Structure formats: structure tokens, C-alpha cells
Amino acid sequence: MFEEALAISMRLGAAVLVGGLIGLNRDLHHKPAGVRTHALVSLGAALIVLVALPPGSGDPHRYDALSRVVQGVLTGIGFLGAGVILRNPDKQHISGLTTAATIWLTALLGVACGIGLYLPLTIAFVIGALVLLLGGRFERAFRRRWMKAGDPPPPAPPQGE
């Protein structure tokens, strides 16, 4: 009983941690979905996975249920992500795509936490964090290097996207 409670606590705690860290990036870029939203998305995804496949449950019949749960999480989280995507009145800029993608990623990180797959979780988290931290700089450097003289500059993305 104690070992099971410890395993559940570690998985849920890891979900809140990785979700919160991704959300911190969004908060630092002044986006509407931040630490709380991302931590709760990750926690919810981990919890629903734990309900479908508790630690120590070796019953192969539960894997079918787990597959349906993961599909439901991915579908449901799409609606939440769609809520942060906005089209500006000028019809030129769409904002919130990166935040929507981080919400989707955070749900998947939560699924990995719930299953207890810490190695893929860690690798995906590090890669996602690097994309968030370095992606904007890379995009700007690429545009400076490869834009032809006389080309009109592309519309500037919203800050932090």
C-alpha cells in the first residue's frame, strides 16, 4: 500500500513539475496559459492514466483501456489548445500557436508521467524546453541569413511566439 502511494505521488508530482516548468516559459512570455494551466493539464493527464492503469497492474486487458484513455486525452486537449489560438483583426497574424502546442506537449508529458515512463519523459521535456528557449533565436537568425535583399520582411510574430 505504501509503495503504491509513493509511486502514485511520484508520478503525479513529476507531472506537476514538468507541466509547471513548461508553463513558466509561457508565463515569462506573458501568455494567457502559464504555470497553473500547464501544471493542471499535465496532472490531469497523469491522473486519468493512473486510473486506467494503476502502478503494479500487470493485467494486459487494461492496456486496451489505456489506449482509449490516451486517445481521449489527445482529443480533449485539442479543444483547450484551440482556446488559446487567436486571429488578430487584421487577419494577418494568428497568435497562440506555440502556447497551444505546449499545452498539447504538456498533456503528453503528463501521460508519460502517469505510465511511469521517465526516460522518454525526460528526453521529450529537454527537447521541448530547448525548442522553447532557442527556437525564436534560431528563427530570427535564419531569416537574417537567408532573406534575399529586396524581399519584404515577413510579418513579425507576436512577442514570445
TORSE-160803 format. One record per residue (C-alpha): residue in one letter; x, y negated, z. Coordinates in steps of 0.02 Angstrom, whole numbers, padded with zeros to 5 digits, always signed. Layout:
BEGIN
AXYZ
...
END
This chain:
BEGIN
M+00000+00000+00000
F+00139-00123+00047
E+00240-00080-00110
E+00087-00107-00219
A+00050-00276-00138
L+00232-00326-00160
A+00232-00276-00344
I+00071-00372-00375
S+00137-00525-00283
M+00299-00522-00382
R+00208-00509-00548
L+00085-00647-00508
G+00222-00756-00434
A+00329-00733-00590
A+00180-00782-00697
V+00153-00943-00599
L+00339-00982-00606
V+00362-00962-00794
G+00197-01047-00833
G+00239-01190-00717
L+00410-01215-00795
I+00338-01222-00971
G+00205-01341-00905
L+00339-01451-00827
N+00409-01482-01001
R+00236-01537-01059
D+00215-01648-00905
L+00383-01730-00937
H+00324-01770-01113
H+00163-01845-01043
K+00048-01714-01120
P-00126-01677-01050
A-00091-01493-01013
G+00050-01483-00887
V+00113-01383-00740
R-00056-01337-00666
T-00137-01289-00831
H+00008-01183-00890
A+00034-01101-00721
L-00151-01057-00709
V-00157-00990-00887
S-00009-00877-00851
L-00080-00824-00683
G-00249-00783-00758
A-00172-00681-00898
A-00064-00585-00774
L-00212-00553-00659
I-00325-00484-00794
V-00186-00367-00850
L-00161-00310-00670
V-00347-00274-00655
A-00341-00167-00812
L-00176-00080-00769
P-00129-00091-00584
P+00053-00054-00536
G+00085+00132-00522
S-00064+00176-00630
G+00002+00307-00749
D-00169+00351-00820
P-00147+00349-01010
H-00334+00312-01032
R-00302+00140-00957
Y-00187+00089-01099
D-00336+00077-01215
A-00420-00041-01092
L-00259-00141-01077
S-00253-00163-01266
R-00429-00233-01266
V-00388-00349-01120
V-00236-00420-01211
Q-00340-00447-01368
G-00470-00538-01264
V-00338-00648-01183
L-00266-00696-01352
T-00437-00737-01423
G-00495-00834-01271
I-00335-00933-01253
G-00355-00992-01432
F-00508-01092-01379
L-00411-01176-01239
G-00268-01216-01357
A-00389-01288-01484
G-00450-01408-01350
V-00281-01497-01343
I-00265-01521-01531
L-00323-01694-01585
R-00334-01779-01753
N-00297-01964-01746
P-00424-02083-01825
D-00303-02124-01967
K-00320-01942-02023
Q-00131-01939-02048
H-00072-01866-01883
I-00125-01713-01789
S-00060-01705-01612
G-00058-01571-01479
L+00004-01427-01586
T+00158-01397-01480
T+00055-01401-01320
A-00071-01280-01396
A+00073-01165-01443
T+00145-01175-01267
I-00025-01128-01194
W-00030-00976-01308
L+00150-00930-01264
T+00114-00953-01079
A-00032-00831-01090
L+00081-00702-01170
L+00215-00730-01038
G+00079-00700-00909
V+00032-00537-00995
A+00214-00482-00988
C+00219-00526-00803
G+00060-00429-00769
I+00129-00274-00854
G+00296-00296-00766
L+00400-00312-00924
Y+00529-00430-00853
L+00663-00411-00987
P+00552-00463-01134
L+00477-00596-01021
T+00647-00671-00982
I+00707-00666-01162
A+00546-00745-01229
F+00547-00877-01091
V+00727-00928-01127
I+00696-00937-01315
G+00536-01036-01289
A+00622-01156-01170
L+00764-01182-01294
V+00641-01220-01433
L+00554-01348-01321
L+00716-01427-01263
L+00811-01430-01428
G+00677-01418-01564
G+00641-01604-01576
R+00826-01648-01588
F+00851-01517-01722
E+00703-01583-01824
R+00768-01762-01816
A+00946-01709-01864
F+00879-01604-02008
R+00777-01750-02075
R+00926-01868-02065
R+01039-01745-02154
W+00925-01682-02291
M+00810-01828-02332
K+00853-01899-02503
A+00888-02084-02521
G+00729-02172-02575
D+00613-02039-02505
P+00479-02115-02397
P+00507-02065-02217
P+00388-01934-02152
P+00260-01994-02027
A+00336-01998-01854
P+00266-01860-01744
P+00191-01912-01578
Q+00322-01926-01441
G+00370-01754-01372
E+00286-01652-01507
END
